[in-house]
């Protein structure tokens, strides 16, 4: 079997990209040394999970670059390189991550990189955001990892009661600190407005769906969609993943729900997919699917 990696130089650039409202987002561009066999350079955009810095995806991004893709990672406003010096009082909403941040990055890619095919990898909330961008028609395929609806009722008992409690405690914590400190379960600090909106959605059966227009945004993505979920992922149980897939009502959906033993692993969880451990299993499978969507 051909090795997943080809020995190519690593060519990276750190950028500041404009969101649709002008807010500057920190981003990293990974460019391949050579195009794919057909001469094209398709772009893969990685949407991070909540409170996860773009650097977490560096290994996966470099692996894709070694296979001929141009890859872009970025930090949502309030996270990592897109965080202001003082987070308390910083105004941001979770919906802005999709409507302003992702939409702005899609605009930039289309205008500056002009790819023949634009593919998106969405981890957790990153898979949700693809339905919020008004220009998501630019996306040619969407690969989701552990992406889900966050309504607490999707979790099995007794975990659901812990999740529900979190959704009610988060607004109280943000009032005390002016933001959500990472030690309360997110590791990275979250802007207060982002955390409160996230918690408000999580308390509702409809989660982020607040209007017919928003449902139409998800239905607008009529593209191939591959979703990975895992039996040991306590952040994205299968019912929550399937609920989000229902939002993408017009997409050509394929769902791979895997147990760690299916790929000879002891554990995968919510964050394991992007670890180097899975270079020759999950990464290989995902790369082959992305190649197919790129027309290679």
N, C-alpha and C positions, 0 to 999 in steps of 0.2 A: 504493500500500500504506500502511496506517495506521502512523504512527510507533510505535515500541515504547513510548516514554515519553509520559505525559500530564503537563502542568505541575501538580503538586500540592505542597503544603507537605511538608517532611520533619519528622516528629514522632518523636523518639527518646527512649528512657528507658534509663538504665543501672540494672541490677538485680543483686541477689544472690539466687540461687535455691538451694533445698536439694536436694542429692542424696538418694537414699533412705536413706543412713546419716547424714544430717545435715550433711555437708560442704557449705560454701557455694561456689557456682559463680558467677563473673562472667558476666553476660549483657547483651545489648542488645536492646531491643524496638523494632521499627519499625512504626508504625501508620499506615495510610492515612488521608487526609483524607476519603475517601468510600468507601462500600461498593461491591461489584460490582453489576452491573446488576440482579441478582435480590435485592439487599439484604443478601447474606451477606458475611461477613468471614472467609474461610478462612485458616487459619494454615499458614505454611511454616516448618518448623524446619530449620536448617542444621547438620549435623554436620561438623565440621572434619576435615581430614586430620591425620595424626600430626604433632605439633610445629608446628602452624600456628595462629596466634592468630585469634580470631574477626574481628578487624578486616580481615583479608585479604578477607573476603566482603562488605565494606561496599557496594561498588558494585553487586554482584548483588542484595543485599538491598534496596537503595533502588530498584533497577529493578523488582523484584517489588512493592514497596510502591506504586510509582507505577501499577501495574496492578491495585490493589485488594486485594492480600494483606497480612495482618499477618505480619510476619517476626520470628523470634527466632534470634539467634546466641548462642553461649556458649562458654566455655573449659573444657575438661576439667580435672580436678584436676591441679595441677602445671604448667599451661600458662598463659601470659599473665596475665590478671587473677585466675586461680585458683591462682596459684603462691605458695607460702609464701616468707617472706623468705630462708630457708635451704633449698636443695633437697637438699643432702647429708643423708641420714638420713630424709628425708621418705618415709613409707610409702604406696605406691600401686602398683596393678597395672593392666595394660592392660584386663583383663576388667572392672575396676571402672568404666571409662569407659562400658561398655555396661550392666552390671548395676546400677550405683548412679547414675552421673551422667545418662546418657540416660534411664533409667527415672524418675529424680526429675524431670527437666525435662518429660517426657511427663505425669507426674502434675500438675505445676504448670500446664501449659497446659490440661489437661482441667478442672482445678478453677477456674482464674482467668479464662481466656479463653473456655472452653466453646465451641470452634469447631464448626460443623456438619461441617466436613471438616478433618482434620489431615494435612498432607502433609510428607514428610521428604525433604530433599536431603542425600545422604551423599557426601562427597568422600573417596576413598581408604579409610582405616580407618573413616571415618564411615559408609560403606556396610556394613561388616562389623558395626558395633555394633548396627545395627537388629535383627539376629538374636539378640542377647544379652539384650535387655531383656525381662523377664518380662511387661511390659504392652504389648508391641509390637502387640497386637490393637487398640490405639488408633490406629495408623497406617492411614490410608486409602489411601495410595499412596506409593511410594518411588522417587525418582529418584537414580541413582548416577552418579558421575563418576570414572572411573579407579579404581574399587573392585575389589579383587582378593584372591586368596589369596596369601600371601607365601612359600610354599614355593619354595626356590631352584631346584628342578627345572623350574619353569614358564618360566624364562628361557632364551633361546637361548645356545648356547656362542659365545664364551667368557664372556659376561656372567654366566652362572649361577655360575661359579667365584668371581667377585668378590662376588656376593651371598652365596654360601655362606660365604666368608671373613668377611664382615661379621657374619654371624650367630654365628660362633665368637669373633670379637674383641670384640663388644659386652660380654659378661659380664666380660671381663678389664678393659676400660676403666672400667666402672662400679665395679669393686673398687678401682681406683686413685683415682678422683675422688669416689666416693660418688654419682654421677649420670652421665648421658651428656652430655658437653658438645656443644653444637650444632656446633662446628667439625669433629666427626667425621662429618658428613654430614646432620644433621637441621636445621641452622640454629638452631632453638630447642632449649634444653636439655631433656632428658627425665629424669624421676625414674628412679632405678636399677631399681626393681621393674617399671616399665612397660617399660623398655628390655630387661630380661632376659627378661620373658615374651614380648615381641615376637620376640626372637632365638630363644627356645626353640621357639616356634610355627614360625618360618621354617625351622628345621632338620628339621621333620617333614613327611612327605607329607600328613598329615591336617590340618596347620596348626593352627587353633584348635579343631577338633572333638575334644573329649576324652571325650565321653560321649554316650549315647543321648539324654539330656535336652537337651544342647546342640543336637543335630541337630533335635530336636523344636521348639526355639525358632525356628530358621530356617524350618522347615516350617509353623509357626503363622502366618506372615505370608502369608495368602492374599489378596493384593491386587495391583493393577496395579504393575508394576515396569519402569521404563525405565532401561537402562544405556547410558552413553556410554563408549566407549573409542576410543583414537587410535593410529594406526600408528606415530607418533613418540614415544609415551609409554614411556620406558625403565623407569618404575617400575611399569607395569601392562601387560605384554604380553598379547596376546589369550588365550593358554591360561590365564593366571592369572585373568583376568576371567571367563572361562567357567566355571572351577572354582568361583568364588564364586557365580555364578548357579545352578550345580547345587545349592548348599546351600539356596537358596530354592526348594525342590522343588515347592511348592504355589502359588507366585506366578504371575501372568499376566505372563510375561517378554517384553520386546521389547528387543533388543540392537542398538544403532547403533554399528558399528565404522567410524570415519571416517578418511580421510587428510586432511591439511591442504588439499590441492588440491581436495577435494570442496566446500569452502566458500570457495575462493579465498584461502587463507592460506598463508604460508610455513612456519609451525610452530604447534603447539598444545601438545604435551607433556603433562606431568602436571598443571601448574598453570595453563595458558593459558586454560582454559574460563572462569575467573572474572575474566579481564581485560576491561576496557572495550572492547577491540578487537573482541570478539565479541558486542557488544550487539545488532547487527542480524542475526546469523546463529545462533549457538548459543543465545544468551540468548532470542532470539525463539522458536526452536523449543521450548526447554524451557518457556518461559512458556505457550505454547499448549497443551502437554501438561498442565501443571499446572492451567490453566484447565479443561481437559476433565475432569480428575480431581476438580476442585472442583464440577463439575456446572454450569458456566457455559456 
